[in-house]
Amino acid sequence: MAVLLPTKIKIEKIEFTMSKKDIENEQVESTQAEANEAQEQVLEEQTKEEKLETEIKKEKDKFLRLFAEFENYKRRTAKERIELFSTASEDVMKTLLPVLDDFERALAHIDEDKEAEELRKGVLLIYQKLIKTLEHKGLKLMEVKKGDTFNADNHEAITQIPAPSDDLKGKIIDIVEKGYLLGEKVIRFPKVVIGQ
């Protein structure tokens, strides 16, 4: 038995010393764990702040885009409204254009007749008054002259005839009907004869 006791004591001492080391290791580990938890909490708080900041940035960007889209909508509708008011009388103007053409034909025919001078003055007065009223409402005559270069975007060719000279090839030889603008919109293209 005596032999067994010292071994037991040694074992107990080893266990006791080991348990001290274990306690010290546990204390070190617990302080490290607490430090790690504190760092994680700081990181979580920072990441929460960063997440909130990114969400705020996203919402702000979304708001700015929505605001810009609304401003564009307001501008577009205001422009459409102005165009609507300026061209609201387009149908009326289109129906009055043949009347203008008839007035011009009547004036050209009356000019040939010398006996109808008083009639010519009356028709001319009415024609000028009608033209001024329509111009006041936005009607403009398209400027087209004989000898101008033909442009398919601005003229309507009704026929082609052989050009009297080489310099009139591809140019306007005669104007059959005048063209008109209402504001900036073409409501009737000038009908022209071009040389080939």
C-alpha positions in Angstrom: 0.0 0.0 0.0 2.8 2.4 0.6 3.8 2.1 -2.9 0.4 3.0 -4.2 0.1 6.1 -2.1 2.9 8.1 -3.6 1.6 7.3 -7.1 -1.8 8.5 -6.1 -0.4 11.6 -4.7 1.5 12.3 -7.8 -1.5 11.7 -9.8 -3.5 13.9 -7.7 -0.9 16.6 -7.9 -0.8 16.3 -11.7 -4.6 16.4 -11.8 -4.5 19.5 -9.5 -1.9 21.2 -11.6 -3.7 20.3 -14.8 -6.9 21.6 -13.4 -5.2 24.9 -12.7 -4.0 25.1 -16.2 -7.4 24.2 -17.4 -8.9 27.0 -15.4 -6.3 29.4 -16.7 -7.0 28.2 -20.3 -10.7 28.5 -19.7 -10.3 32.0 -18.4 -8.1 33.0 -21.3 -10.5 31.4 -23.7 -13.5 33.1 -22.1 -11.8 36.5 -22.2 -10.9 35.9 -25.9 -14.5 34.8 -26.6 -15.8 37.9 -24.9 -13.4 40.0 -26.9 -14.5 38.2 -30.1 -18.2 38.7 -29.2 -17.5 42.4 -28.6 -15.8 42.7 -31.9 -18.6 40.8 -33.6 -21.2 43.1 -32.0 -19.2 46.2 -33.2 -19.0 44.6 -36.7 -22.7 43.8 -36.6 -23.5 47.4 -35.6 -21.3 48.7 -38.4 -22.8 46.3 -40.9 -26.3 47.4 -39.7 -25.3 51.0 -40.2 -23.8 50.2 -43.6 -26.9 48.3 -44.5 -29.1 51.2 -43.5 -26.9 53.6 -45.4 -27.1 51.5 -48.5 -30.9 51.3 -48.1 -31.1 55.0 -47.7 -29.0 55.5 -50.8 -31.2 53.1 -52.8 -34.4 54.9 -51.6 -32.9 58.3 -52.4 -31.9 57.1 -55.9 -35.3 55.7 -56.4 -36.9 58.9 -55.2 -34.7 61.0 -57.5 -35.5 58.8 -60.5 -39.2 59.0 -59.8 -39.1 62.7 -59.3 -37.2 63.1 -62.7 -39.7 60.9 -64.4 -42.6 63.0 -63.0 -40.9 66.2 -64.2 -40.5 64.7 -67.7 -44.2 63.7 -67.6 -45.2 67.2 -66.6 -43.1 68.7 -69.4 -44.3 66.3 -72.0 -48.0 66.8 -71.1 -47.6 70.6 -71.1 -46.0 70.4 -74.6 -48.8 68.1 -75.8 -51.4 70.5 -74.4 -49.8 73.5 -76.1 -49.6 71.5 -79.4 -53.3 70.5 -79.0 -54.4 74.1 -78.5 -52.2 75.3 -81.4 -53.5 72.7 -83.8 -57.1 72.3 -82.5 -58.4 74.2 -85.5 -56.6 72.0 -87.9 -59.7 70.4 -89.3 -61.4 73.8 -89.8 -58.3 75.1 -91.5 -58.1 72.1 -93.9 -61.7 72.6 -94.9 -61.1 76.3 -95.5 -58.1 75.8 -97.8 -60.2 74.9 -100.9 -62.1 78.2 -100.3 -58.8 80.1 -100.3 -57.9 78.3 -103.6 -61.3 79.3 -105.1 -60.7 82.9 -104.0 -57.3 82.9 -105.7 -58.8 81.5 -108.9 -61.6 84.0 -108.9 -59.1 86.9 -108.4 -57.0 85.5 -111.3 -60.1 85.3 -113.6 -61.4 88.8 -112.5 -58.0 90.3 -113.3 -58.5 89.4 -116.9 -61.9 91.0 -117.1 -61.5 94.8 -117.1 -65.3 95.5 -116.8 -65.5 93.9 -113.3 -63.1 96.2 -111.5 -65.5 96.9 -108.6 -66.2 93.2 -108.2 -62.5 92.5 -108.2 -62.0 95.0 -105.4 -64.8 93.5 -103.3 -63.5 89.9 -103.7 -59.9 91.0 -103.0 -61.1 92.8 -99.8 -62.9 89.6 -98.6 -59.9 87.4 -99.6 -57.4 89.6 -97.7 -59.6 89.7 -94.6 -60.0 85.9 -94.7 -56.2 85.5 -95.1 -55.5 87.8 -92.2 -57.9 86.0 -89.9 -56.5 82.6 -90.7 -52.9 83.9 -90.3 -53.9 85.3 -86.9 -55.1 81.7 -86.0 -51.7 80.3 -87.0 -52.0 79.5 -90.7 -48.8 80.2 -92.7 -48.2 80.0 -96.4 -45.2 77.7 -97.4 -42.8 79.6 -99.5 -42.3 77.8 -102.8 -41.1 79.4 -106.0 -40.6 78.2 -109.5 -37.1 77.1 -110.0 -36.6 75.8 -106.4 -35.1 72.4 -106.0 -37.7 69.7 -105.5 -37.7 68.1 -102.0 -39.9 65.1 -101.4 -40.1 66.0 -97.7 -41.6 69.4 -98.4 -43.3 69.1 -101.8 -45.9 66.9 -103.4 -45.1 66.2 -107.0 -48.3 65.6 -109.1 -46.5 65.2 -112.4 -43.2 65.4 -114.2 -42.7 67.0 -117.5 -39.7 67.4 -119.7 -37.6 70.4 -118.5 -37.6 73.4 -120.8 -33.9 73.7 -120.1 -31.2 71.6 -118.4 -30.9 73.9 -115.4 -34.6 73.1 -114.5 -34.1 69.3 -114.3 -35.2 68.1 -110.8 -36.6 71.6 -110.1 -40.1 73.0 -109.7 -41.5 74.2 -112.9 -45.1 75.1 -111.8 -47.1 75.3 -108.6 -50.6 73.8 -108.9 -51.7 74.3 -105.2 -50.0 76.3 -102.4 -48.9 74.5 -99.3 -49.8 75.7 -95.8 -48.5 75.3 -92.2 -50.5 75.5 -89.0 -47.9 76.5 -86.4 -45.0 74.3 -87.3 -47.1 71.4 -88.7 -47.7 71.0 -92.4 -51.4 70.7 -93.1 -51.1 70.7 -96.8 -48.0 70.2 -99.0 -47.6 72.3 -102.0 -48.6 70.4 -105.2 -45.9 71.0 -107.9 -44.9 70.0 -111.3 -41.2 69.1 -111.7 -38.9 68.9 -114.6 -37.1 65.7 -115.7 
